[in-house]
């Protein structure tokens, strides 16, 4: 795994993946809203059929950027 970078798939209860991606884009945070990507087995095991938000970190992301992402995600509220 040396040199690999983490990728996360997240969902926000009550908010479609495209909505989450739009909210994060407005905060100048780049993510993708898509289906299972390469994690089809995980999707099947979790029983999730919709889209998720894909978040990819890379070696040059700072702790501050990660904190800003978490804060922005915490601010996304579903109905």
Secondary structure, 3 states (H helix, E strand, C coil): CCCCCCEEEECECCECHHHHHHHHHHCCCCCEEECCCCCHHHHHHHCCCCCEEEEECCCCCCHHHHHHHHHHHHHCCCC
